[in-house]
Amino acid sequence: MPTKSQTQVTPEVVLEASPSVVHPPAPESTKDILEIGRRHYLPAETLSIPSWASAPSEGMQQTLTVKDDDLFLITDTLGNISGCLDDGVVTSMGLFCRDSRFLSRLELQINQCFPILLSSNAYKGFSLSVLCANPRLDNIPAETIGIHREQVLNGGLFEEITLTNYGTQSVKFDLSLSFDADFMDLFEIRGFDRNDHGKLLRRVEPSTTNPGEYQLHQDTSEFTMAYQGMDGNVMESHIQFLNRPPTGFKGYTALWTLEIESHQTERISYRLNPLMNSQPVSRVPVPMTLSQARAAEMVEEQEWRGSMTQIRTDNKAINQVIDRAEQDIYLLRQTFEDRKILSAGIPWFCTLFGRDSIIAASQTLMINPTIARNTLTVLAHYQGKIDDDWREEEPGKILHEIRLGEMARCQLIPHTPYYGTIDATPLWLMLYAEHYAWTADRETLEALWENALAAMAWIDRSSVETGYLSYSKKSKRGLANQGWKDSGDCIVDRHGKMATGPITLCEVQGYTYAAKMRMSEIAYLRKRPDLGDRWLQEAADLKVRFNQDFWMPEEGFIALALDGDGKQVDSITSNPGHCLNLGILDADKAQSVADRLQAPDMFNGWGIRTLSSLSPAYNPMGYHLGSVWPHDNGMIALGLRSQGHVDHALELGQSLLDMTMR
């Protein structure tokens, strides 16, 4: 599959109303025709179409990102999507839905030149706005034509381009919008190896003058780009022009010749609808116009904010942080199994995760417990049922990540879903109990009781050998590290050497302890004292062993982990901070851990580092080797407060706010 563009260079021909007849090589002409709905396609390699030149972008560009449920869009600050960077590297910009890129090029040009940027923003989250103007053109001074681009996501992509002539004379110019779609899988864009691809398609229609032959589909009001995956599914990007159809087309470039009188305005708009096998890909219904899309988004956001706990202070800056956080939470919502959960992050983690979605749900219980209920229910739906090493699935286990793109559907990656996480299952149990504590929602408690029992049984089976939860990779395309620090180089000892063998993380034992303690309360509530007594005793035994096996007397700190030989992985990290609020630490050890986390090699003024700056492996730019993570620090701050370190907790909280407001 081409990695840059579907378009192929041919002689300069503008495709107008009179279609060119295509003669596919016999006898393939009939066999190769693919019919999807009422649309007909031929493989792209049998049909060349004209191209429209684009100047490659120079290096990395600043980008704007907007999201709506399972759709997200990344453009440059002009609202364009460049086909590739100047060194040939595939760009990460585009319109994405369910892990596939449905738009890989979107370029606005005026007289074959890019506009001049004046300003742009994506403050709304689901839409972006760009103000630009014409460069100096023949007979048109620079900044005579004002151009406003508004792009909105709501089940599809909507754009309206408003052009105003601010000059004293009428102006005539050519405007072009270049589209392309490579339908690349998100994992391939992120750098995952892939050797085989499906085939790009060209839309055709039966010739009206030559029976048995086909011509390129011609309609100035709409066109379709398509791709048939290795699994046989056909993905389509269907573009409809809503008010002023193009004058003509050159390949996938729409062309207009415009003449605008002084101080008059013209508008051009279109809608892109992502489809698979003629059905909408997004879970959000697609409206007809941009104004309808904008209105639908604004109503939904208003309803969302109305359902939340309102938090306001007498500090304007903090209120702005709260407003931004509320909008971010709104944008992270994504539909799975007809329920809204929080995806793990924009852009590359816009999907359901185990650990990330659970932690986010726990941290938002006070503002909207529906997130937690939905998260618990959806993850229970995908709870492991069989033993499958490829996906690292086991009965009772909570998933790590689910993906819906072609690579997942073709089993090129194990994310259907992938279960390679050691902490999602105890975290799910913690949230299960915590949700009930906040809401007294007995219906959800009862509905998920069997799932909770299955999760507890998984912990028991997985802890048989050592008495601890540990992990080791089983899938050849799985994660080497399966705690929250899941990069490949982060589990290191004090000398910077990577730990080997099954890894037993300290915080995971804390989660397990908390899960058993909280589940014992649920068991007593459900009049199951046998389970309550058993889980209480197991938690007590775990606490004793943990404080013996993980404590480093010389450091006055908890080891990051135990390696495959049961030896302490003795680096100083943020992980033990998670244990402060879980009850697994002896009181004196909790005091020592809290103090150590405030030392200068761990606390840098903005937050607590993931790894001590004294470690040979320390790298503040590394993913988990010294960087500061907000959720990590939030959990630590909660632990500091629970241990009575109020001043330390407030200092850490203030640092996070300061960092957010910069």
Order of alpha helices (4+ residues) and beta strands (2+ residues): beta-alpha-beta-beta-beta-beta-beta-beta-beta-beta-beta-beta-beta-beta-alpha-beta-beta-beta-beta-beta-beta-beta-beta-alpha-alpha-beta-beta-alpha-alpha-alpha-alpha-alpha-alpha-beta-alpha-alpha-beta-beta-beta-beta-alpha-alpha-alpha
